């Protein structure tokens, strides 16, 4: 089996001093930020609402798609290095077809569980 080139996106949420952070104003999101924000998990949305700095990156090209709360966030050099390490680990993980298969099975199960929870609420 030929290894598949990793692709997709990743949200990196940085440790943030919330006493210095501003909460998110959803009305000021750009169209790209809004599109990304809408597909995040509730937990990720909550962290961003609280003021955590976050960057949404493309794994394939290692480019930033958008960021949240980074205007007042002063990151040390370590997060850039850490982000690159995480992306490289993701690439390595997704290059193994077995890992991709296991992830897709896990994701399907998570989606089904979320759907079941939503249906219970309605």
ABEGO torsion letter per residue (X at the ends): XBBBBBBEBBBBBBBBBAAABBBBBAAABBAAAAAAAAABBAAAAAAAAAGBBBBBBBAAAGBBABBBGAAABBBBAAAAAAAAAAAAAAAAAAABAAAAAAAAAAAAAAAAAAAAAAAAAX
